């Protein structure tokens, strides 16, 4: 069980890194080429999709980056309490706030899913021939994954309370 | 509603992720006012509708690559060759190099880690007192926030819908005021431990320039391009990202390719954290505008103050408290939409408001209990946090004076517009 979870963890991390590198790389190349095309090549290439692509990459980077931030426990929080208190109390507090965050993400994910489902029926397209709902589908997906990440951390924290010797290295 | 708000404040203090707090308050507001909950998703997706946001991942990535390379060492050597011979020279070097580096790396705390590690031991070796060094390095870590192309400036432009070029121009003099005041204080404090003045060596300047030859075009192209209006901000960001990648990874080869996914991840984790808060703040702003919260706030403020001057006093007190609780990014996204209409009502220019806002929030990096720089410095230099508090305090006072000056002297910000 533990081995399977570790494997999943590594696979998830690898998937996030790959997605981030590909997205950021594409963004840099397209954005710079647009400038070269306009300033030096006299707009030789027509790239009507480029502006939209770069803008959507920002959304995708934000979402994938958010998943990664959750895995690395780097979401912005006021973390004063951990400097004041210590011991099991802190772990319990962490469990409470992470359960809260998981619930919030589930709600947002569900609302985003509803919106995307509606967009399917609109039949709008972006960047020429990409359905709008597909470009937006990353949002519900990301929130469900973030919700899952918070739940995994809650389980790890709970585990560390009842089995202290196991430690909470990654939580 | 009040119970929900109190509960959310409690959860925030206990350390719940801020995006979840803001999202909840927005969604509860939607629910109570019969606004469709899908609006939350719609506002999040509108991240893709704001062209200038592309600058944020690009500059952040460039900043992380720079701080992982040896560029910080080269920057310190060059600044030292230029200013090191003056009295209090190394302290001035510290201020100038940190300000420059922070502007380019977006004020995320990396300055203390990248530059402090070089400057802190160097200051000690040069005979400066330990308390002074700790305070100087800690407070330098957020200096430069007001110079282009810092992320908080860009973010304020996006949130307040103000020209980012104007903000970049407006930040120059206030940023310099902060530098000069801290520099003056550093020289004054060290007036008794005189050392023989170092010699200015044109040869060392040449050597330092040669070493940094590949990085030299960067500020010229980026700052020149932006200030002259040749590049839009997002274009400058794209060029910076590509250029930094080519120089540090391919030409200087200081970052092995296998390290790149980690650096991309680290930088995009920050971007994800910021943009997530931006997304949910858009939703919360939508709700607050819809229910006319700014107007109600304005009514309350108008009862308290009558003149622009007293408004600025109130604003400053508010921002200093805010900065002690919230980080600069969250504060911009959450609070600016609320105070913008109020400030406009009192005739405060929105560009000036931005500079005041950021300058005051910069103090937040240094104010106990939650100032980010205090923790980073305590962690990085292995000093007790109380020790860092007290070492930073005189610098905090100087910065506070400069913020007061910036607040009540609007022309300082607006002269280049």
Interface residues (C-beta under 8 A of the other chain):
Chain A: X16 X17 X18 X20 X21 X24 X27 X28 X29 X31 X32 X35 X51 X54 X55 X56 X57 X58 X59 X61 X62 X63 X64 X65 X66 X67 X68 X69 X72 X74 X75 X76 X77 X78 X79 X80 X81 X82 X83 X93 X94 X96 X97 X98 X100 X101 X104 X105 X107 X108 X111 X112 X114 X115 X116 X118 X135 X136 X139 X140
Chain B: X11 X12 X13 X14 X15 X16 X17 X18 X19 X20 X23 X24 X27 X37 X38 X40 X41 X42 X44 X45 X47 X48 X49 X50 X51 X53 X54 X56 X57 X58 X61 X231 X234 X235 X237 X238 X239 X241 X242 X245 X260 X261 X262 X264 X265 X268 X269 X270 X271 X272 X273 X274 X275 X276 X277 X279 X325 X326 X327 X329 X330 X369 X370 X375 X385
